[in-house]
Amino acid sequence: MAQPKTDTILPIPDVDQPAGHVKDHKPKLYILDYGAGNVRSLANSIKKLGYEFEWVQDESDFDKAEKLIFPGVGAFAQAMTSLQSSGRYEQLQRYIKSGKPYFGICIGMQVLFENSEESPSTKGLGVVPFPIRKFSTQDSKGKKTVPHMGWNCAWRSYAQQQEGEEEKLMLDEDYYFVHSYAALLDESSPSTSKSSISEYAYTLSRYGSETFVSSLKKDNVFACQFHPEKSGPAGLDLLRRWLEASPASLSKSTAPSPTSSSSSDRIWQESNPDSRRNVGKGLTNRIVACLDVRSNDAGDLVVTKGDQYDVREKADGGEVRNLGKPVELARRYYLEGADEIAFLNITSFRSSALLDQPMLDVVRKSAETVFVPLTIGGGIKDTTDPDGTKRSALEVAGAYFRSGADKVSIGSEAVLAVEALLDRESRGEEPLSGTTGIETISQGYGNQAVVVSIDPKRVYVDTSKPNWREDEKLKKHLDCLVYGDKAISKTADEEKGLVWWYQCTISGGRDVRDIDVVQLAKGVERLGAGEILLNSVDRDGSGKGFDLDLISLVKNAVSIPVVSSSGAGSADDFVEVFQKTETEAALAAGIFHRKEVAIDDVKLTLEKEGLPVRRCELETI
């Protein structure tokens, strides 16, 4: 079916969304799509569970609906502006007041609140008399990255359930969160204390030392901050419970009955009753499977893997290394327990991503059977079609989001954007242009939707001269220097006496630029990136372990999450990178493709070292 029509400030690519029903049957479940982000995955999840739905097309659909789901990602102001301009604001308010079941996901939860610190002048729906505020990057448990991105647990806000109340969540499971703002509890102010939200809070979660409402339940309204459609079997189980429940059971009052325990007898649980999850920052250590996708010499899309970015076999005529089919491998990694899957399109249609139907199909088909986050990289930039039609990076990203991607990864264009930023700043001009792909996509969809992939390589310094640090070319890269005598990577013995810095590359590592990895990492954070995928040209395919010195440099330079990549050769390498750098995630490709190391073995090894990982006891659908 054609995409739902809605007024929005975002350019919505003409990408068909899944039909939710057979033609002769009209379901009573409706989805409200305001145009931002990956709603396809929710639609796929509902269909996978055997249910049907309709997209809200006009005001009459709110009357027809017996149940309504409002999913979404992005900025609070963008969501509210879209609701206002399309006339959905009042329609949605009336629907919620009617008492019919409502399920809000992520931004669909936050719009229920009075306002958000993200846009103080923008009013929310006001269903929940509580503000949304931004996570701190520094609290009593130390530095933490924002967005809060990854797998975290939830616990019931009250220890005692009401009589006859059915549990909605599997409380021993982890769910996927990706957000910078939340309903944060703070007892120092009446407006943010538990008393202001206790009747709405269904579950709580913790990030660092900050506790926030991760789901709420009040009469007919249920909402969660995490993404059930991206939370694997646990998230699908939550969706199933809500979908199979009758409208009457979902709409009954949550106020204590006269015969049940009063609210004053219920015990508020300000911390997780599972003490094992009260250490650390709350998030599990993410394991990401990466699939480098390109056309082989026969024109077929295959998953390949490079050795220092060279993807051709040394023998067999130098053919492109073929390690499998993208969709099949993505499904395999989902079943094996990967926390995220990244597709990096390393050749096909880079000059015109919107014409790259094979790659868009890979994303669409993967999203039908993979219910963890999907990242897509390659060609996310301003382009011009062969017929002269100009396409913005925002439009290209939107096509991938509408096809099933959750995040887009930007590579070479990010380097050029930061170079331009630093050049403008050096001339005393406004550094941010507001026109780069990173800026426009993060403004439209939220910074959590933008990953920047960095490809640095080592540049060894000649230290034989007494005043080598005064070299004009080196001076601006001194913050990026690593001394081999102090190196922490397991190759440190080979590097004693050496000094190097990390130079950034573009075009798949083929061209170098006069910008170092610290400058680039700080620059993309300023532009609005929400995550860094940190590769290493030197370690790629080496099996020597992650470059811990490189990762530590970047981790210390930014306050956004880092996914560490390149060099993994064993499960112990993952332990080392998480313990020594506090990276949020670690990525591997070749060792997973060739089955040299299994994802489950990585997680078992991490668990033995006391490092939390996502485990799911439910059957994977």
Buried (B, 14 or more C-beta within 10 A) or exposed (E): EEBBEBBBEBBBBEBEBBBBBEEEEEBBBBBBBBBBBBBBBBBBBBBBBEBBBBBBBEEEBBEEBBBBBBBBBBBBBBBBBBBBBBEBBEBBBEBBEBBBBBBBBBBBBBBBBBBBEBBEEBBBBEBBEBBBBBBBEEBEBEBBBBBBBBBBBBBBBBEEEBEEEEEBBBBEBBBBBBBBBBBBBBEEEEEBBBEBBBBBBBBBBBBBBBBBBBBBBBBBBBBBBBBBBBBBBBBBBBBBBBBEBEBEEBBBEBEBEEEBBEEEEBEBBEEBEEEEBEEBBBBBBBBBBBBBBBBBEEEEBBBBBBBBBBBBBEEEEEBBBBBBBBBEBBBBBBEBBBBBBBBBBBBBBBEBBBBBEBBBBBBBBBBBBBBBBBBBBBBBBBBEEEEEEEBBBBBBBBBBBBBBBBBBBBBBBBBBBBBBBBEBBEEEEEBBEEEBBBBBBBBBBBBBBBBBBBBBBBBEBEEEEEEEEEEEEBEEBEEBBBBBEEBBBBBBEEBEEBBBBBBBBBEBBEEBBEBBBBBBBBBBBBBBBBBBBBBBBBBBBBBBBBBBBBBBBBBEBBEBBBBBBBBBBBBBBBBBBBBBBBBBBBBBBBBBBEEBBBBBEBBEBBEEEEBBBBBBEEEEB
